[in-house]
Amino acid sequence: MDNKTPHPAVGEVQHIEVNYKSLEIADEKPTLVLKSEQDNLSQWQTVWKFRKAVLVCNLMCIAAAADGYQINLNGGIIANQGFTRQLGFPNSKGVYTLKAQYTSLWGAMQSLGQLLGQLLLNPISDRIGRKATLYVLWVILASSLIIETLVRDWTQWTGAKILAGAGVGAIQATLPVYIMEWSPANIRGAMIVTYGFWNTIGKFLANLVLMLVQKRDPMNYKLPILTQWLFLGIMFPIFLYLPETAAYFAARDQDEKGKATLRRVNGNVEGYDVEAEYTIIKNTILHERQINEEVGGAGMGWKRMLYSYVECFKGTNLRRTFGAAMPASAQQLSGLSFLNTYASLFFKQSGFKNAFLITTILCCIQLLAAVCLVLGSDVIGRRRLTLIALSFCMTTLFIVGVLGLVHQTQPLMNVLIFVACVWSFFNSITGSLGGAFIGEVASQRLRARTAGVAMAMSVVFGLIFNTTVPLMLDVNGANWGYKSAWLFFGTGLCTLVGLAYYLPDCSQRNAAEIDEMYEKHVPAWRMHKYVTSVQQMIQANQ
């Protein structure tokens, strides 16, 4: 927040601040204002009662389809003959091929763009708002598509990848924060993993388009590129309709605007008290603001903004940053670039005639995983699901690695397809849950920062693997093929150990309860069963 932004002085907000200061007293039980009565509803009751908020979250998640479409299209189009002819070079036999160093460069530039989008647009998001940030990322994506549409050589494609990565990175960092700030607490996990559902739809459509083009006109590389404009055309009116979040207005002390945006979305919900619900949001922010002032961190100038990134790695915030970042990084460290981003290249080099068909099947499986997550993440628990999913990913990578040590026969290639399908299901679960942890583990004050850092850590790994995996798989490079699985088996196993220690379970917890558990240093593996002071107070009053 800006140094010049005054603290509220009118009656309502003063009352809120007094209530919340009472929470700072050691061992004093908090007031019930921190726990909404709506949190006691069942999941399906919440979905129906807050159907407009659910609609807002899902409309936002449609942008995730553009994210998935962009990533898979650009990872798969390098196997298109027309693209290879346009941007490739003839070898000694006159056959056009892509140079491994250029495909590696494209992956690296897209990951670099993601890193820049995630880190640089987060402070912008806190200053201009989540909604205005959506317009910025739309312009960035449109700019990248203009270059892709007019591309003539590999250098122009490189520039397009930087912009495309920046736009995708901005989407990945903004969406979990936006959904976290709009979704009711007891379906928050389901709403955030809806991001994964729409992202998978985008991936599926990208592979479907590539497969159909490969079948009908394999030299046509322009059509898949032009289809990306369809997503931008859908996104713009959605961005115009979506409201700013109440949490953003509360953080800027624009309380009337905050109440108005709550009233716009939830005002017609039976039994919903806008004043009380806004008070809960405001109390959490005032509590974090007070803690910030006590450690000398008041204000939000540019120096303070830069220091806020450092804060993500200090004290309790370090645990929160790791808890937010590791699940998203786990997807990369368990073979995302190997069996997803460059799946078409891998299967093509492995001898499969229609690599696009196999990657389309993998996307269908990921779609099934996304549906299962939406229905079960808040019930089973996100920590448990993540650990189980990553364990299965390690098992499948081990099997792929073993297959690389034996002579390849058709039955073994069929086994590879089955194993890849199992991997795809569980890796998709890991990635979708990563977005949920990014959105909910961070404190309100550092949420945008932590989201950016968490996604950036994932992208650093993506940058490394998007640069190296094409070299590993390409016949003109290392040509590791199946043996690449051993690398990701090792990195994934280390990640699994780290997750067991740092990964929390925040299912059906509101922001105040999550703050309390971290402030009291509750171990991550005990958070699921921990009874917070808010819960104790509710039980005592029943």
C-alpha positions as CSV (number, residue, x, y, z in Angstrom):
1,M,0.0,0.0,0.0
2,D,1.1,3.6,-0.7
3,N,2.6,5.5,2.1
4,K,0.3,8.4,1.4
5,T,-2.9,6.3,1.7
6,P,-4.4,7.3,5.0
7,H,-5.8,4.7,7.4
8,P,-9.6,4.8,7.7
9,A,-11.0,7.3,10.1
10,V,-14.7,6.8,9.7
11,G,-16.8,5.0,12.2
12,E,-17.2,1.6,10.5
13,V,-13.6,1.0,9.8
14,Q,-12.4,2.3,13.1
15,H,-14.7,-0.3,14.7
16,I,-13.2,-3.0,12.5
17,E,-9.7,-2.0,13.5
18,V,-10.5,-2.1,17.2
19,N,-12.1,-5.5,16.9
20,Y,-9.1,-6.8,15.1
21,K,-6.5,-5.3,17.5
22,S,-8.1,-7.3,20.2
23,L,-6.8,-10.4,18.4
24,E,-3.2,-9.3,18.9
25,I,-3.3,-9.9,22.6
26,A,-1.5,-13.1,23.4
27,D,-3.7,-16.1,24.1
28,E,-6.8,-14.1,23.7
29,K,-9.5,-15.8,21.7
30,P,-10.6,-14.0,18.5
31,T,-14.1,-12.7,17.9
32,L,-16.4,-14.6,15.6
33,V,-16.1,-11.8,13.0
34,L,-13.2,-13.8,11.6
35,K,-15.3,-16.8,10.6
36,S,-18.2,-16.4,8.2
37,E,-21.4,-18.2,8.9
38,Q,-21.4,-19.2,5.2
39,D,-18.3,-21.4,5.9
40,N,-20.7,-23.9,7.6
41,L,-22.5,-24.7,4.3
42,S,-21.8,-28.0,2.5
43,Q,-19.9,-27.8,-0.8
44,W,-22.9,-28.2,-3.0
45,Q,-24.9,-25.8,-0.9
46,T,-22.1,-23.3,-1.3
47,V,-21.9,-23.8,-5.1
48,W,-25.7,-23.2,-5.5
49,K,-26.0,-20.3,-3.0
50,F,-22.9,-18.5,-4.4
51,R,-23.5,-19.5,-8.0
52,K,-22.6,-16.0,-9.3
53,A,-19.3,-16.1,-7.5
54,V,-18.7,-19.5,-9.0
55,L,-19.5,-18.1,-12.4
56,V,-17.0,-15.3,-11.9
57,C,-14.3,-17.7,-11.0
58,N,-15.0,-20.0,-13.9
59,L,-15.1,-17.1,-16.4
60,M,-11.7,-16.0,-15.1
61,C,-10.5,-19.6,-15.5
62,I,-11.4,-19.5,-19.2
63,A,-8.2,-17.5,-19.6
64,A,-6.4,-20.6,-18.3
65,A,-7.5,-22.3,-21.5
66,A,-5.6,-19.8,-23.5
67,D,-2.6,-20.5,-21.2
68,G,-2.8,-24.3,-21.9
69,Y,-3.5,-23.8,-25.6
70,Q,-0.5,-21.4,-26.0
71,I,1.9,-23.7,-24.3
72,N,0.9,-27.0,-26.0
73,L,0.5,-25.4,-29.4
74,N,4.0,-24.0,-29.3
75,G,5.4,-27.2,-27.9
76,G,3.7,-29.3,-30.5
77,I,3.9,-27.2,-33.6
78,I,7.7,-27.8,-33.9
79,A,6.7,-31.3,-35.1
80,N,4.6,-29.9,-38.0
81,Q,6.1,-30.4,-41.4
82,G,5.1,-26.9,-42.7
83,F,6.5,-25.2,-39.6
84,T,9.8,-27.2,-40.1
85,R,9.9,-26.2,-43.7
86,Q,9.3,-22.5,-42.9
87,L,11.7,-22.1,-40.0
88,G,14.0,-25.1,-40.5
89,F,17.2,-25.6,-42.5
90,P,18.0,-28.3,-45.2
91,N,20.5,-31.0,-44.1
92,S,23.0,-32.7,-46.4
93,K,20.2,-34.8,-48.0
94,G,18.0,-31.7,-48.6
95,V,15.5,-32.6,-45.9
96,Y,14.4,-29.6,-43.8
97,T,14.9,-30.0,-40.0
98,L,14.8,-27.7,-37.0
99,K,18.2,-27.0,-35.4
100,A,18.2,-28.3,-31.8
101,Q,19.8,-25.1,-30.5
102,Y,16.9,-23.0,-31.9
103,T,14.2,-25.2,-30.5
104,S,16.0,-25.1,-27.2
105,L,16.2,-21.3,-27.5
106,W,12.5,-21.0,-28.1
107,G,11.7,-23.0,-25.0
108,A,14.1,-20.9,-23.0
109,M,12.8,-17.6,-24.2
110,Q,9.2,-18.6,-23.5
111,S,10.2,-19.6,-19.9
112,L,12.2,-16.4,-19.5
113,G,9.1,-14.4,-20.6
114,Q,7.0,-16.3,-18.1
115,L,9.5,-15.4,-15.4
116,L,9.3,-11.7,-16.3
117,G,5.5,-11.8,-16.5
118,Q,5.1,-13.4,-13.1
119,L,7.6,-11.2,-11.2
120,L,7.0,-7.8,-12.9
121,L,3.2,-7.8,-13.2
122,N,2.6,-8.7,-9.6
123,P,3.6,-5.3,-8.2
124,I,1.7,-3.7,-11.0
125,S,-1.3,-5.8,-10.0
126,D,-1.1,-4.5,-6.4
127,R,-1.0,-0.9,-7.6
128,I,-3.5,-0.9,-10.5
129,G,-5.7,-3.8,-9.4
130,R,-6.4,-7.3,-10.6
131,K,-8.9,-6.2,-13.3
132,A,-6.6,-3.7,-14.9
133,T,-3.8,-6.3,-14.9
134,L,-6.0,-8.5,-17.0
135,Y,-6.1,-5.8,-19.7
136,V,-2.3,-5.5,-19.6
137,L,-1.8,-9.3,-20.1
138,W,-4.3,-9.3,-22.9
139,V,-2.3,-6.7,-24.8
140,I,0.9,-8.7,-24.2
141,L,-0.7,-11.9,-25.6
142,A,-2.1,-10.0,-28.6
143,S,1.3,-8.6,-29.4
144,S,2.9,-12.1,-29.3
145,L,0.2,-13.4,-31.7
146,I,0.7,-10.6,-34.2
147,I,4.4,-11.6,-34.5
148,E,3.5,-15.3,-34.7
149,T,1.0,-14.6,-37.4
150,L,3.5,-12.8,-39.5
151,V,6.5,-15.0,-38.7
152,R,9.1,-15.6,-41.4
153,D,12.2,-16.9,-39.7
154,W,13.4,-18.3,-36.4
155,T,14.5,-14.9,-35.0
156,Q,10.9,-13.5,-35.2
157,W,9.6,-16.7,-33.6
158,T,12.0,-16.2,-30.7
159,G,10.7,-12.6,-30.1
160,A,7.1,-13.9,-30.1
161,K,8.0,-16.6,-27.5
162,I,9.3,-13.9,-25.1
163,L,6.0,-12.0,-25.3
164,A,3.9,-15.2,-25.2
165,G,5.7,-16.3,-22.1
166,A,5.2,-12.9,-20.4
167,G,1.5,-13.1,-21.1
168,V,1.1,-16.7,-19.9
169,G,3.2,-15.9,-16.8
170,A,0.9,-13.0,-16.0
171,I,-2.1,-15.3,-16.3
172,Q,-0.5,-17.9,-14.1
173,A,0.4,-15.4,-11.4
174,T,-2.9,-13.4,-11.5
175,L,-5.6,-16.1,-11.8
176,P,-4.9,-18.0,-8.5
177,V,-4.9,-14.7,-6.6
178,Y,-8.1,-13.5,-8.2
179,I,-9.9,-16.7,-7.6
180,M,-8.6,-16.9,-4.0
181,E,-10.1,-13.5,-3.3
182,W,-13.5,-14.3,-4.8
183,S,-14.1,-17.9,-3.9
184,P,-16.0,-18.9,-0.7
185,A,-13.6,-20.6,1.7
186,N,-15.1,-24.1,1.7
187,I,-15.0,-24.5,-2.1
188,R,-11.9,-22.4,-2.7
189,G,-9.8,-25.5,-3.6
190,A,-12.3,-26.6,-6.1
191,M,-12.5,-23.2,-7.7
192,I,-8.7,-22.8,-7.9
193,V,-8.2,-26.3,-9.4
194,T,-10.9,-25.3,-12.0
195,Y,-7.9,-23.4,-13.4
196,G,-6.4,-26.8,-14.2
197,F,-9.7,-28.0,-15.8
198,W,-9.8,-25.1,-18.2
199,N,-6.0,-25.2,-18.8
200,T,-6.4,-28.9,-19.8
201,I,-9.2,-28.0,-22.2
202,G,-6.9,-25.6,-23.8
203,K,-4.2,-28.2,-24.1
204,F,-6.6,-30.7,-25.5
205,L,-7.9,-28.3,-28.2
206,A,-4.3,-27.4,-29.2
207,N,-3.4,-31.1,-29.7
208,L,-6.7,-31.7,-31.5
209,V,-6.0,-28.8,-33.9
210,L,-2.5,-30.0,-34.5
211,M,-3.7,-33.6,-35.1
212,L,-6.4,-32.5,-37.6
213,V,-4.0,-30.3,-39.5
214,Q,-1.4,-33.1,-39.6
215,K,-4.1,-35.4,-41.1
216,R,-5.5,-33.0,-43.7
217,D,-2.8,-30.6,-44.6
218,P,0.5,-31.3,-42.8
219,M,2.2,-28.3,-44.5
220,N,-0.3,-25.8,-43.1
221,Y,1.3,-24.3,-40.0
222,K,-0.5,-21.0,-40.2
223,L,-4.0,-22.3,-39.3
224,P,-3.0,-23.6,-35.7
225,I,-1.3,-20.2,-35.1
226,L,-4.4,-18.2,-36.2
227,T,-6.7,-20.3,-34.0
228,Q,-5.1,-18.6,-30.9
229,W,-6.9,-15.4,-31.8
230,L,-10.2,-17.1,-31.0
231,F,-9.2,-17.3,-27.3
232,L,-8.2,-13.7,-27.2
233,G,-11.6,-12.8,-28.7
234,I,-13.4,-14.7,-26.0
235,M,-11.2,-13.3,-23.2
236,F,-11.7,-9.6,-23.9
237,P,-15.4,-9.4,-23.1
238,I,-15.0,-11.6,-20.1
239,F,-12.3,-9.3,-18.8
240,L,-14.6,-6.3,-19.3
241,Y,-17.4,-8.1,-17.3
242,L,-15.3,-9.4,-14.4
243,P,-15.3,-7.2,-11.2
244,E,-12.4,-6.0,-9.2
245,T,-11.9,-8.0,-5.9
246,A,-13.1,-6.7,-2.6
247,A,-9.7,-7.6,-1.0
248,Y,-7.9,-5.2,-3.4
249,F,-10.2,-2.4,-2.4
250,A,-9.9,-3.2,1.3
251,A,-6.1,-3.2,1.0
252,R,-6.3,0.3,-0.6
253,D,-8.8,1.5,2.1
254,Q,-11.4,2.0,-0.6
255,D,-14.0,0.5,1.6
256,E,-17.2,1.7,-0.2
257,K,-15.9,0.3,-3.5
258,G,-15.1,-2.9,-1.8
259,K,-18.6,-3.3,-0.4
260,A,-20.0,-2.3,-3.7
261,T,-18.1,-5.1,-5.6
262,L,-19.2,-7.6,-2.9
263,R,-22.8,-6.4,-3.3
264,R,-22.5,-6.8,-7.1
265,V,-21.5,-10.5,-6.9
266,N,-23.1,-11.7,-3.7
267,G,-25.7,-9.1,-2.8
268,N,-28.6,-11.2,-3.9
269,V,-27.5,-14.3,-1.8
270,E,-30.0,-15.1,0.9
271,G,-28.6,-14.4,4.3
272,Y,-25.5,-12.8,3.0
273,D,-24.5,-9.7,5.1
274,V,-22.2,-7.5,2.9
275,E,-21.1,-5.4,5.9
276,A,-20.1,-8.5,8.0
277,E,-18.4,-10.3,5.1
278,Y,-16.4,-7.2,4.2
279,T,-15.5,-6.8,7.8
280,I,-13.9,-10.3,7.7
281,I,-11.8,-9.3,4.7
282,K,-10.8,-6.0,6.2
283,N,-9.9,-7.5,9.6
284,T,-7.4,-9.9,8.0
285,I,-5.8,-7.0,6.1
286,L,-5.6,-4.7,9.1
287,H,-4.1,-7.5,11.2
288,E,-1.3,-8.0,8.6
289,R,-0.9,-4.3,8.3
290,Q,-0.4,-3.9,12.0
291,I,2.2,-6.7,12.1
292,N,3.9,-5.0,9.2
293,E,4.0,-1.7,11.0
294,E,5.4,-3.3,14.2
295,V,8.4,-4.6,12.2
296,G,8.9,-1.2,10.5
297,G,7.4,-2.1,7.2
298,A,4.7,0.5,6.8
299,G,4.0,2.0,3.3
300,M,4.4,0.6,-0.1
301,G,6.8,2.7,-2.1
302,W,9.1,1.2,-4.7
303,K,11.9,0.4,-2.3
304,R,9.4,-1.1,0.1
305,M,7.9,-3.1,-2.8
306,L,11.2,-4.5,-3.7
307,Y,11.9,-5.4,-0.1
308,S,8.5,-7.2,0.0
309,Y,10.0,-9.8,-2.3
310,V,12.8,-10.3,0.3
311,E,10.2,-10.7,3.0
312,C,8.8,-13.8,1.2
313,F,12.0,-15.6,2.3
314,K,12.1,-14.4,5.9
315,G,10.7,-16.0,9.0
316,T,7.2,-17.6,8.8
317,N,6.9,-16.2,5.2
318,L,9.7,-18.6,4.1
319,R,7.6,-21.6,5.1
320,R,4.6,-20.1,3.3
321,T,6.6,-19.4,0.1
322,F,8.0,-22.9,0.0
323,G,4.5,-24.3,0.7
324,A,3.2,-22.3,-2.2
325,A,6.0,-22.8,-4.6
326,M,7.0,-26.5,-4.2
327,P,3.7,-28.0,-5.6
328,A,3.9,-26.0,-8.8
329,S,7.6,-26.8,-9.1
330,A,6.9,-30.4,-8.5
331,Q,5.1,-30.6,-11.9
332,Q,8.2,-29.4,-13.7
333,L,10.5,-31.6,-11.6
334,S,8.5,-34.7,-12.3
335,G,8.8,-34.5,-16.1
336,L,6.4,-31.9,-17.5
337,S,8.8,-30.8,-20.3
338,F,9.7,-34.5,-21.0
339,L,6.2,-36.1,-21.3
340,N,4.0,-33.1,-21.9
341,T,5.5,-29.9,-23.4
342,Y,7.7,-31.8,-25.8
343,A,5.6,-35.0,-25.8
344,S,5.1,-34.8,-29.6
345,L,8.8,-34.6,-30.2
346,F,9.5,-37.4,-27.7
347,F,6.9,-39.8,-29.3
348,K,8.0,-38.8,-32.8
349,Q,11.6,-39.6,-32.0
350,S,10.6,-42.8,-30.3
351,G,9.1,-44.2,-33.6
352,F,5.4,-43.4,-33.2
353,K,3.8,-42.5,-36.5
354,N,1.1,-40.2,-35.1
355,A,2.6,-38.5,-32.1
356,F,-0.2,-35.9,-32.1
357,L,-2.8,-38.6,-31.6
358,I,-1.0,-39.9,-28.5
359,T,-0.6,-36.4,-27.0
360,T,-4.3,-35.8,-27.6
361,I,-5.1,-39.0,-25.7
362,L,-2.9,-37.7,-22.8
363,C,-4.8,-34.5,-22.8
364,C,-8.1,-36.4,-22.5
365,I,-6.7,-38.1,-19.4
366,Q,-5.6,-34.8,-17.9
367,L,-9.1,-33.5,-18.4
368,L,-10.5,-36.5,-16.5
369,A,-8.0,-35.7,-13.7
370,A,-9.1,-32.1,-13.6
371,V,-12.8,-33.2,-13.2
372,C,-11.8,-35.6,-10.4
373,L,-9.9,-32.8,-8.6
374,V,-12.8,-30.3,-8.8
375,L,-15.0,-32.9,-7.1
376,G,-12.6,-34.2,-4.5
377,S,-9.8,-31.8,-3.6
378,D,-11.7,-30.2,-0.7
379,V,-13.0,-33.5,0.6
380,I,-9.8,-35.7,0.4
381,G,-7.4,-32.9,1.2
382,R,-4.9,-31.2,-1.2
383,R,-1.7,-32.3,0.7
384,R,-2.7,-36.0,0.6
385,L,-3.6,-35.8,-3.1
386,T,-0.4,-34.1,-4.0
387,L,1.8,-36.6,-2.2
388,I,-0.1,-39.5,-3.7
389,A,0.0,-38.1,-7.2
390,L,3.7,-37.3,-7.1
391,S,4.5,-40.8,-5.9
392,F,2.7,-42.3,-8.9
393,C,4.6,-39.9,-11.2
394,M,7.9,-41.3,-9.7
395,T,6.8,-44.9,-10.3
396,T,5.9,-44.3,-13.9
397,L,9.1,-42.4,-14.6
398,F,11.0,-45.3,-13.2
399,I,9.2,-47.7,-15.6
400,V,9.9,-45.4,-18.6
401,G,13.6,-45.3,-17.6
402,V,13.7,-49.1,-17.4
403,L,12.1,-49.4,-20.8
404,G,14.9,-47.3,-22.2
405,L,17.4,-50.0,-21.1
406,V,15.9,-52.8,-23.2
407,H,15.4,-53.4,-26.9
408,Q,12.2,-51.6,-28.2
409,T,9.5,-53.9,-29.5
410,Q,5.8,-53.0,-30.4
411,P,4.5,-54.5,-27.2
412,L,6.9,-52.4,-25.2
413,M,5.9,-49.3,-27.1
414,N,2.3,-50.1,-26.2
415,V,3.4,-50.3,-22.5
416,L,5.0,-46.9,-22.9
417,I,1.7,-45.4,-24.1
418,F,-0.1,-46.9,-21.1
419,V,2.6,-45.7,-18.6
420,A,2.5,-42.2,-20.2
421,C,-1.2,-42.1,-19.7
422,V,-0.9,-43.0,-16.0
423,W,1.9,-40.3,-15.6
424,S,-0.3,-37.8,-17.4
425,F,-3.2,-38.3,-15.0
426,F,-1.1,-37.9,-11.9
427,N,1.1,-35.1,-13.2
428,S,-2.0,-33.2,-14.1
429,I,-3.2,-33.5,-10.6
430,T,0.1,-32.2,-9.2
431,G,0.1,-29.2,-11.5
432,S,-3.6,-28.3,-10.8
433,L,-3.1,-28.5,-7.1
434,G,0.0,-26.3,-7.4
435,G,-2.3,-23.4,-8.4
436,A,-4.4,-24.0,-5.3
437,F,-1.5,-23.8,-3.0
438,I,-0.2,-20.6,-4.7
439,G,-3.5,-18.9,-4.2
440,E,-4.2,-19.8,-0.6
441,V,-1.0,-20.4,1.4
442,A,0.4,-16.8,1.1
443,S,-0.7,-14.0,3.5
444,Q,-3.0,-11.4,2.1
445,R,-0.3,-8.7,2.2
446,L,2.2,-10.8,0.3
447,R,-0.2,-12.9,-1.7
448,A,0.6,-11.3,-5.1
449,R,4.3,-11.3,-4.3
450,T,4.3,-14.9,-3.1
451,A,2.3,-16.0,-6.2
452,G,4.8,-14.4,-8.4
453,V,7.8,-15.9,-6.6
454,A,6.1,-19.3,-6.5
455,M,5.3,-19.3,-10.2
456,A,8.8,-17.9,-11.0
457,M,10.5,-20.7,-9.1
458,S,8.5,-23.1,-11.2
459,V,9.4,-21.2,-14.4
460,V,13.1,-21.3,-13.5
461,F,12.9,-25.1,-13.6
462,G,10.8,-24.8,-16.8
463,L,13.5,-22.5,-18.3
464,I,16.1,-25.1,-17.5
465,F,14.2,-28.1,-18.8
466,N,12.6,-26.3,-21.8
467,T,16.2,-25.5,-22.8
468,T,17.7,-28.9,-22.2
469,V,14.9,-31.4,-23.0
470,P,14.8,-30.7,-26.8
471,L,18.6,-31.3,-26.8
472,M,18.1,-34.5,-24.8
473,L,15.4,-35.8,-27.2
474,D,16.6,-34.5,-30.6
475,V,18.4,-37.0,-32.8
476,N,20.8,-34.2,-33.7
477,G,21.4,-33.6,-30.0
478,A,22.0,-36.1,-27.1
479,N,19.3,-38.4,-28.3
480,W,18.6,-39.8,-24.8
481,G,15.0,-40.7,-25.6
482,Y,13.5,-43.0,-22.8
483,K,16.6,-42.5,-20.7
484,S,15.6,-38.9,-20.0
485,A,13.2,-40.3,-17.4
486,W,16.0,-41.1,-15.0
487,L,16.8,-37.4,-14.7
488,F,13.2,-36.6,-13.7
489,F,12.9,-39.6,-11.5
490,G,15.8,-38.2,-9.4
491,T,14.6,-34.6,-9.2
492,G,11.0,-35.7,-8.5
493,L,12.1,-37.9,-5.7
494,C,13.9,-35.1,-4.0
495,T,10.8,-32.9,-4.4
496,L,8.6,-35.5,-2.8
497,V,10.7,-35.5,0.3
498,G,10.6,-31.7,0.5
499,L,6.8,-31.7,0.0
500,A,6.3,-34.1,2.9
501,Y,7.9,-31.5,5.2
502,Y,6.7,-28.2,3.9
503,L,3.4,-28.8,2.2
504,P,0.3,-27.7,4.3
505,D,-3.3,-28.7,3.9
506,C,-5.5,-25.6,3.9
507,S,-8.7,-27.2,2.7
508,Q,-11.8,-25.4,4.0
509,R,-9.7,-22.9,6.0
510,N,-10.2,-19.1,5.7
511,A,-7.3,-16.7,5.5
512,A,-7.4,-15.9,9.3
513,E,-7.1,-19.6,10.2
514,I,-4.2,-20.1,7.8
515,D,-2.5,-17.0,9.3
516,E,-3.0,-18.4,12.8
517,M,-1.5,-21.8,12.0
518,Y,1.6,-20.3,10.5
519,E,2.0,-17.8,13.3
520,K,1.9,-20.6,15.8
521,H,4.4,-22.6,13.8
522,V,2.0,-25.6,13.4
523,P,3.9,-28.3,11.4
524,A,2.6,-28.6,7.8
525,W,1.6,-32.3,8.3
526,R,-0.5,-31.5,11.3
527,M,-2.5,-28.5,9.9
528,H,-5.4,-30.7,8.6
529,K,-6.5,-31.8,12.0
530,Y,-5.4,-28.6,13.9
531,V,-8.2,-26.8,15.8
532,T,-7.8,-23.1,15.5
533,S,-8.8,-20.5,18.0
534,V,-11.6,-19.4,15.7
535,Q,-13.0,-23.0,15.8
536,Q,-12.6,-23.3,19.5
537,M,-14.5,-20.0,20.0
538,I,-17.3,-21.3,17.8
539,Q,-17.5,-24.6,19.7
540,A,-17.6,-22.8,23.0
541,N,-20.5,-20.6,21.9
542,Q,-22.6,-23.5,20.5
